[in-house]
C-alpha cells in the first residue's frame, strides 16, 4: 500500500481559502486514483473530490463544486485540494485516499489507503 500524509489544514474565516496537500510514498503515485473525503464531528465520512491517474478526469460533491479544485503532480507524488470561498459547513477533518483502480470513485470503501487527516476549521 501507499503511505499518505496530509498537510495544510488550519483555521480560516468564512470566505477564505486553504490549500491541502497529500504526499504519497511507498508505491508509484501515478498508478493510483486519488480522492479527498471529510468527516465532521458526529457525521459520517463524506466524499469531496476525486481525480484519475493522469489528472485529466475529476469529480466533485455538489456541496463543493465551483469552490474546490482537486489536482495532482505525479512528478512530486502530491495530491492537492484548493478550497476557496470556504463556509463554516466545510469544517471537518479532511482525508486523502488512494486506490489502484482504473476509474475515479466517490465511495470511501473503494479506497484501500488513507492518510491520518488534517483539520480544517472555518469560522463565521
Residue pairs with C-beta under 8 A, 6 or more apart in sequence:
1 26
1 27
1 112
1 113
2 24
2 25
2 26
2 27
2 29
2 32
2 98
2 113
3 24
3 25
3 26
3 113
4 22
4 23
4 24
4 96
4 97
4 98
4 113
4 114
4 115
5 22
5 23
5 25
5 115
5 116
6 20
6 21
6 22
6 94
6 95
6 96
6 115
6 116
6 117
6 118
7 20
7 21
7 22
7 23
7 118
8 18
8 19
8 20
8 21
8 118
9 18
9 20
9 93
9 94
9 118
9 119
9 120
9 121
10 18
10 119
10 120
10 121
11 121
11 122
11 123
12 18
12 86
12 120
12 121
12 122
12 123
13 122
13 123
14 86
14 87
14 88
14 122
14 123
14 124
15 85
15 86
16 86
16 122
17 82
17 83
17 84
17 85
17 86
18 83
18 86
18 120
19 80
19 81
19 82
19 83
20 36
20 80
20 81
20 83
20 94
20 96
20 118
20 120
21 78
21 79
21 80
22 34
22 36
22 78
22 79
22 80
22 81
22 96
22 115
23 76
23 77
23 78
24 32
24 77
24 78
24 79
24 98
25 77
29 72
29 74
29 77
29 78
30 53
30 54
30 74
31 53
31 100
32 53
32 98
32 99
32 100
32 113
33 50
33 51
33 52
33 53
33 98
33 99
33 100
33 101
33 102
33 103
33 104
33 105
34 50
34 51
34 70
34 72
34 79
34 96
34 97
34 98
35 47
35 48
35 49
35 50
35 51
35 96
35 97
35 98
35 99
35 104
35 105
35 106
35 111
36 48
36 49
36 50
36 70
36 79
36 81
36 94
36 95
36 96
36 97
37 45
37 46
37 47
37 48
37 94
37 95
37 96
37 97
37 108
38 45
38 46
38 48
38 90
38 92
38 93
38 94
38 95
38 120
39 45
39 46
39 92
39 93
39 95
39 117
40 91
40 92
40 93
43 92
45 95
45 108
46 61
47 61
47 106
47 107
47 108
48 60
48 61
48 64
48 68
48 70
48 81
48 94
49 58
49 59
49 60
49 61
49 64
49 68
49 70
49 81
50 58
50 59
50 70
50 104
50 105
50 106
51 57
51 58
51 70
51 71
51 72
51 79
51 104
52 58
52 103
52 104
54 74
55 71
55 72
55 74
57 104
58 70
58 104
59 104
59 106
60 68
60 70
61 106
63 89
64 83
64 90
67 83
67 84
67 85
67 86
68 81
68 82
68 83
68 84
69 80
69 81
69 82
69 84
70 79
70 80
70 81
70 82
71 79
71 80
71 82
72 78
72 79
72 80
73 80
79 96
81 94
81 96
83 90
83 120
86 120
86 122
87 122
88 122
88 123
88 124
89 122
90 120
90 122
91 120
91 121
91 122
92 120
93 117
93 118
93 119
93 120
94 117
94 118
94 119
94 120
95 114
95 115
95 116
95 117
96 114
96 115
97 108
97 111
97 113
97 114
97 115
98 111
98 112
98 113
99 105
99 110
99 111
99 112
99 113
100 112
101 110
105 111
